[in-house]
Amino acid sequence: MKQTNFKFKTKVLNRAVSFTALLLAAGLFIGLLTGCPTGQGKSGGSQSSEVIPNTPGKAYTVEGVTFVMKSIKAVSGAGNQLGAEYIYNNGLHDIQLSAYNIGETEVTQELWNKVMDKNPSVFKSNPASGEVQQRRPVENINWYHAIAFCNKLSLKLNLEPCYTVKVGGSPVDFDTLTFDQIPTTDNADWNKAELDMSKNGFRLPTEAEWEWAAKGGKKYIWPNTNQKDRLIEYAWYSNLDGGDLDLKTHEVKKKKPNYYGLYDIAGNVMEWCWDWQENINAGAVLPQDYSGPESMFKDKKLNKEVIFMVNNKLRDGIFLIIREFKNNIGNNNFIPMTSFDSKISKYLGQYSREEIGSELEKMQQEGLIFFRKDSGLAHGGISLTTEGRDIIF
């Protein structure tokens, strides 16, 4: 099966700061590796019956660096759902996926170095006490870097590359391609990269593959838990929100894995996916192994850890209120607090005004909004930052 997606890639997509379980990191992310073939494994049936502890995996070694790919069984049948009823751009919908493999961890700096011969990471010194620098995840890369890495890794392991990129009509030779030859700004040729899922090499996961793997076969809000006070066991995230991130990336596999045996699927850094950003409505019917829309949405490609991990019902309610005033926001992006207040009962009726005010202040600390508190919550208003507009709209 050969699929071609035309994508616009922005150099910096820092969405991590806005969500409870995510890292304020370097702003660029890489996808977890996925074995390219979508094998026709046994159907998954219902979610609960197909959860497999100690998910089997296969180890690969590149010049002394070993990484593991975990096997995820095929998913089909009613009740296998992604999304959530309270996420405005990812409503509950059934999915069907062929069996696939996905990286046990985020791509480490040591693996990236062996493949790309250059480490672009911002966090490449001063690791946390007791942690190994080269085992921290690579970051500060764009989507072009990510697909180039997948192809070059495939070649190093004598597998068939999944991606074809033509520049000026001639295919890129990924065997000789260097890191510095990969575009760092929007590139029309690289935007037309073609994905061939019949090849046996490595690729980025689709949004659905990433989200299904991230959920680990469970319906929890966060990896393996619905309890916020236990999230710290599974994810590195902001100290402002109760985490222990300390404003740096961390060695992989230092937190507990999810039920599929995947580490740092929330927090640390975010991961690139293949698809374009797309709003998926509740009840949407998607084909098997859906790999996203064929054209760009709002000129952006969002990382899918954001879409899965929003799951902060208080903040989601605030997002929904702001969206209701989308067409009424003036040039200064100002939403009167009286207008915001009129929708609280609809979206945030279970929360106190103190809780709502505290969340708005937190969003301001994270650079999403300017919260004007002229006379408490009843007056003033909200102005969106550019970052806030990109996420909410």
Secondary structure, DSSP 8 states (H G I E B T S, - for coil): -EEE------S----GGGSTT-----S------EES---------STGGG--SS--EEEEEETTEEEEEEEE--B-STT-EES-TT-TTB--EE--B--EEEESS--BHHHHHHHHS----S--S---TT--GGGSB--S--HHHHHHHHHHHHHHTT----EE-EETTEE--TTT--GGGS-SS--HHHHT-EEETTSSSEE---HHHHHHHHHTT---SBTTBS-GGGGGGT-B--GGGT---TTS---TTSS---TTS-SSSSBSS----SS----B-TT----TT----SS-BTTB---HHHHHH---HHHHHHHHHHHHTGGG--TT-EEEHHHHHTTHHHH-TTS-HHHHHHHHHHHHHTTSEEEE-TTSTTSSEEEE-HHHHHHH-
